[in-house]
Amino acid sequence: MGIVLRGAIPLRTHLRPLYLSSRLRCTLASFPSPTSTQSKEVCNSKENDDFLQWLRQKSGTEISSVLSVGSSVFGRSLFASKPIEAGDCILKIPFSAHISVDNLPLEMMPLIPNEIDSQSLVAVALLAEQNLGQKSDWAPYVNCLPGLGEMHNSIFWSKEELEMIRPSFVYSETIEWRKQFEKDFLALKTAMENFPDLFGNVQLENFLHARALVSSRAWEIIKGVAMIPFADFLNHDGSSNSVLAINVKEQRDEVIADRSYAVGDEVFIRYGKFSNATLLLDFGFTLPVNCYDQVRILMDVTSDDPLYAQKCQLLHEHSLPTKLNSNTLKKKQRSFLIKQVRTSKGKVKGIPLALRAFARVLSATSVIELEEMAKEAAQSDGRLARSPLKNRQREMQAHLILFQHLDRMIQGHLAALTGLQNMNVPDSSEAFSTRRKMAKDLLGGELRVLHSAHSWLAAYCKDMSST
């Protein structure tokens, strides 16, 4: 049929995925769950009329006969202007309406290093349109994009604001992102300086702004990513089955309604299942209660462990990465994601098997124990320490290691949340108040996940001990 659903973009190590849709229009730190009965204000402003007229001219076709631009608690949104039935195609945007790498001059491409990702390239294309101002063919769309002061992605937070989320992995991730973006900017600046009429004098903050717009609003296309006007006005509903799809045969993007909408109802699609960490990094907002929250756990084999070299070698041989060189084994923190813990039919979900296996390796006190783990893995599916240890005392000790690690993380999160609660915020600092609320949402959600895993581990260790 030529229809391709848009999915997450493959990552490089310093990038986050682009999702089915993105929206930075909302600058609220929290908002209610979407429903079709929300308060709404369908706009007929000149700006929206000019935008829709421009998009029709740009596309050479009618984009939608059943949607209109309006405002909701989410910001700029799309509403049903006519009754919509499930299965109706409600949106058709031709590929010609994209802002993509194809917008850049061909003679510029040889000047750009190969390691620059497609998101940064589209950011450069957006910078060119921003510099042209009203002379840009894309001015009606560019004028609709949020300004730098409206964005609350963590890369725009000050050092003092970032301190609020130090216990979260988002803290270090934000710092790494910014370093990478600064590095990309320096590599791209040389190329842009060869086209002064097109780009003007681009500064780092201009690039960061454009890069954040792309990472939060762009969509996956066949040849990378693109900004797709009008489509990014659609807001997210996690229960929706509507997504943006590529119709290769018709050379356009489409959205099929998954439900019926009455006139005036806001129309939604599904972006994905995102934690507050992802929302904060990529989109610049958080949810007060997010069922998709997760916590990144970093753990090492400590260098003072008598079996340090043997454990690192064993983990390396069984695909738990350890950096090696010709002379010695170098430790590397291993990263695990835990989610809200749930049990079903005797199985626990939320704590990765790989994390529990890693703890079992950490708990070993002799080479014989490590050899037994390796032998058992060889006799099964090759995965290391995935089954409970036969020595129940050692099995309990392995999970106590995790319990104590999470306990320290919980104490760090509690201390940070207490500090946020007692923090004095100037009445004039609206941005800081918003970001403090986002920090509370992030740490609070992670704390709920940590507590769920901590409680399960406590019960598991108690069961091992009593047995």
N, C-alpha and C positions, 0 to 999 in steps of 0.2 A: 504493500500500500504506500510505501515511501514515507511513513510516519516514524519519527524517531523521538522518543521521550528524552528531554534534557536531563542529564544527571550531573553528578559531581565531577569536577575536572581533576585529572590526575595531578598529584602534588609533587613539587620539589620539596626538599627538607625544610626550607624557610617559608613556605607558602601555606596558606589555608585553602580549602576547597572553595570554589564558587558554587553557589547553590541554585536551586530551581528558580528562585527569585530573590530579590533583595530590596530593602527599603531603608533609606536613611531619612525619609521625609519626617518620620516621627522622632521628636527629640524628647519624648517623655521617658522617664526611667521605668515606668510601669503603666500598664493599662489593662482594662478588663478583657476577658475572653471575647472573641468576635461572635456576634450573633446577627441575625438578619433584622433584629428589631432595635439596633442601636440608634441613638440620637444621631441625626445626620443633617447636613445642609448641602443640598445639591447646588453647585455653583453655576452661574451663567455669566461670570465675569468676562470682561473683554480679553483678559489674559488667556483664559481657557478657550474662548471662542477662537482667538488668533492661533492658539496652539493646534487645535483640532483642524482648522482650515489649512494651516501649514503642513500638518501631517498627511492630510488627504492629497495635497499637491505633491508632497515629497514622494508619497507612495504610488500616486497615480490610481488609487482605488479607495473604496470605502473601507475604513479600518474596522468599524463596528457600527451597526445600526441599532444596537440594543443597550449600549453603555454610554454613560455620561460622566464627566469629571466632577467631583464634588469634594467636600471636606467632612471628615469624621474625627473621632478622638485619635485616630492614627495619623491624621494629616491628610494630604492629598490622596484621594481614593476614587474608586470606580463604582458607580451605582447603576442599577437596572433602570433604563429609561422606558423600556417596554417589558411586558411579561416574558420571562425566560423559562423554558422547559428543560429538564434534564436531557442531555444529548445534543442540545443546540450548540452550534459553533458560534461563539460569542465574540471572537477576536481573531482577525487575520491581518498580520503585519508582514509585508514582503521583505525579503532580505535586503533590498535596496535602502530600507530605512535604518539600517544598522550603522552605528559608529564603531568601527573596528580598525584593525591594523591596516586594512585597505585604504583608510583615509589618509595615511601617511604618504609623503612623496616617495616614489620608487627610488630616487637617487639618494634618499636618506638611509635606506635599509642597510647598505654595505658599511655604513659608519657605526652601526649599533652592534655591540658585542653579542655573541651567540647566547651567553648565559642569561640575558635579560628575558624575563618571562612575558607571556602575552598580556597579562594584566597591566604591567608597566608600559608596554607598548601602546595599549589602548589609552592609558592615562596620558601619554605624550600626544596622541591624536586629540584627546579632549582638551589639553592645554592649548593646542593650536586654535581650536574653535573658540575657546574662552578669550584668547588674545585678540582674535578678530572682532569680538564684540558683536554689535548689531550687523556688521558686514558678513558675519558667518551665515552659511546656509542653514546652520543648526541653531541659530540664536533663540528661536521660540522654545526649543527644548532645553538648551543650556541655561536659559533664564529660569527654568522651573527647578533646577537642581539646588539643593541646600547649600548655603554658604558655609565657610569654614567655622564661623562662630556658632552655627547650629548643630555641629557634629560633636558627638561625645565618644567616639571610638577611643580606646585606651591609648593609642599612639599620640593623641593630642593632650593627654593629661600631663600636668606638671609633675616634678619629682615629688612634691608634697602630696599631691593627689594619688600618685602611684603607691606611696607608702601605705595608703589605706588598704590596699589589696596585697600587701607583701606576702601573707601566708598562702596565697593562691598561686598556682603555676602561671596564671595570666600575667603576673608581675614580671617574671623573667622572660616570658614569651613576648610581651610588649616591647621590652628592651631589645630583644633580638630582632624583632620585626623592624623597629625603627633603625637599628644599625644597618640592616639589609637594605631598607628603602633608601637610606642616605648613600649607601654604596652604589645602588642602582642609579640614583640621581647623578652622582659624579660621573658615572659611565655614560649616561644619556646627555648630560649637559654639553659635552664636547660636540655631540652630533647636532643638538639643537642650536648651538652657536653658529653653525654653518648656514642656518636659515633664520636670520634675525628678523626679517619681515614677517615670517610666519609665527615665530614664538616670542619675539620681544626679549625682555630680560627676565627669564624664569628663575625664581628663587626656590630654595628647598621647600618652604611652606606651601608654595603653589603646587609643587609636585606631590607633596604628601596629601594635600587636599584632593587633587585629581586621582591619586592612587587609591585613596579611601573611597571616593565615589565609585570607582570601577569595582573594587573588591566587594563593595556592599550592594551595588545595583546591577552589575553586568551579568549576562547569561552566557551559558555555554553555547557555542555554535560549532559548525563542522570544522572550521579552521581556527579554533582558539576560543576567544570570548568577544562579546560585543555589548554595547549599550543599545537597548531596544526601547525607544520612546513609546510611551503609553502603557506598554506591558508592565513597566516597573511601578505603575500606580496601583496595581493589584496588591492587596494586602493578604497576609497569611492567616490561614485557619488550619490547624493541625489535623482536623477531622475531614478536611476536604480531599477529594480524590481527583480534583482538577489540577493539571500541571500544564506548563508551556511545552508544546511539542513542535518538532520540526517536520514540516511537510516538504520533503525533498522534491517530490514530483511537481508541486505547485510553487516551489521556491518561496515559501513563506512560513511564518510561525503561527501557531493556532492554539486556542484554548477552547476546550469542550466543557460545557457546564455539567457538573455532576449532580446537580439538584435544581429544583425550580426556584425562581426568584420573582417576587411581586415587584411592581413599579416602586422605586424608591429604596429597595433593599440594597445594601452594599454587597458586592460580588467578591468572592474570595477564591484563592487557589492555595495549594500547599507548597511551602518552601522545602520543608524537611523537618527532622527531629533534632533540634539544636539546644545545647546546654547554654546557660547564661554566660559561660566562658566564651563560647563561640559568638553569641549575640553581642557581647561587649567588644570583643576584638574586631569582628567583621561588620557589625551593624550599628553599634553605638547606642544600644539600649539593653535593658534587662527586664525580666519578669519577676514579680514578687514571689511567685510560686511556679516553679518550672519542673515538670515531671521528667524532663530529659536531662536534668543536671547530672554531672559526673565529675569525678576528681581524679587528677593525675597524680600517681604515686611514683616517686623516684627512690630507688633503693640500690645499694651497692654491696659487694663483698668488701668488708672493711679491710684495709691494708694491714692491720695488726692481727688478722685471723691467722692462726698457725697453718691453716690449709688454704691460704689465699690463692696461691698459684694453681693448686689442684682443682679448686672449685671454679676458678676462672676458665681453666682449660676444659673442664667438663661442660660448663655452660656454653662455651664457644663451640664445642663439638656437637652440641645438640640445639644449635640455632638460636640460642639466646646470646645476642651479640656481645662480644668482648673485643676491644681493640688489641691487636697483637703486633709486635715488631720482631725483628730477628733476635733480639737479645733478651727480652723480658715480656711479661704480660702486663699490660696497662689497664687499670680499671676504668670502667665507663658506667655511669649511672644508667640503670635500666628503667624504662618508663612503662607504667601500667595504668589503665583506666578502670576505675571502679564506678559502679552505678548503684542506684537504690537497690538494696538487697531484697530479693524475694525468693521464697522457697516454694517448690511445686513438686509433688510426688517424691519427696525425699531429696530433690536436687536443689542446689543453691544457685541462684542467678544474680549477677551483679559483681561478684568477686571473681576475676578471671582465673581459670585453672593454671595459667602460666605464672601468676603471682603466687599462688599457693605452692606450686612446684618450686619456684625460686626460693621460697621460705624453707622448704624441706631441704634444699641444698645448703642453705645458710646454717641450718640447725645441725648439720653433720659434724661430728667431733673426731672422726677417724677416717683414714683412707679406705678402710674396709667398707664403711657405710657408703662412700661415694662409688666404690666399685660395684656394690650391690645395686645401687640406683642405675648405673650404666648397664649392668647385665640385664636388669628387669626391662629397661627401655629397649634393649636389643632384641629381647624375646617377645616384645609386644609390637607397638606401632612406631617405635623409635623415639617417642616423646618422653622426655625425662620427668620422673617423679610426679606423674599425673595421678597416681593412685595413692591412697593413704599409706603411710609407712606401717610396716608390720609391728614395729616397736611403738606401742601407743604412747609411751612416755615421750619418745622423740617426736611423734606426730603432734602431741600437745605442745611441745617446746617450739616446733616450727610455727604453729599458729599463734603462740604467745609472742613471737618475734613480730608478727604482723599486728597483733593486738597492741603492743607497746608502741609500735611505729605510728599507728593511727591515733593512739592516745595522745602522743606528742602533737600531732597535727590538730587534733580537736582542741587542745589547750591553746595552741597558737591562734586558731580561728576565734575561740571564745574571747581571748584577750583583745584581738583586733576589733571584734564586734562591740565589746565593752568600751573600747576607746572611741569608736565611731558614735556610740550612743551619748557619750559624755562630751563630745567635741562641740566647741562653740563655733557656729557658722554665722558670719556677718549677714545681715538681712539683705544687703546689696549684692551678695554673691550668689546669683541664681544658678550659674553654671556649677559652682562648687557644691551647692545643695543637691543639684541633680546627680552629680557624680558620687556624692556621699551615699545617696539613696541607691545608686547602682552598685556601689561597693557592698552595701548591706545585703542587697539581693544576691550578689555573687557569693559572698562568704556564707550567708545564711543557707543558700541552696547546697553549697558544698558541705556545710556542717551537717545538714540533714542526711546526706549521703554517707558521710563519715560515721555518724551515729548509727546508721542502719548496719553498716559493716562491722563496726565496733561491737554492737550488741550481739550480732550473729557469732562473731569470733569468741566472745565471752561465753556464750552458751555452748559452743563447740568444744572449747577447752574444758569447761565444766563437765561436759559429757565424757570427754577423754579421761579426765581425772577420776570421776566416779567409777568408770568402768575398770 
